[in-house]
Amino acid sequence: MGIETPESLGFFPGEVPPTCFYCGKLLSNAFIFWMGDGTSIAMHGACANDLAAHLLSDAAKLRLGDRP
């Protein structure tokens, strides 16, 4: 998991998500790929950066006691 291409993962093209988890646009040859509990996500590098910033912000707010 990390920076991958379909070839480096050993996947056939149909097995790799064809669009970015974050923006929905088609993926380039190199992308960020992570697997979780029975699923995987793939994102452009910039989209992974944006998502990471939002996740860190939300985690900090939760840690400080913010609620919905």
Secondary structure, 3 states (H helix, E strand, C coil): CEEECHHHHCCCHHHCCCECCCCCCECCCCEEEEECCCCEEEECHHHHHHHHHHHHHHHHHHHCCCCC
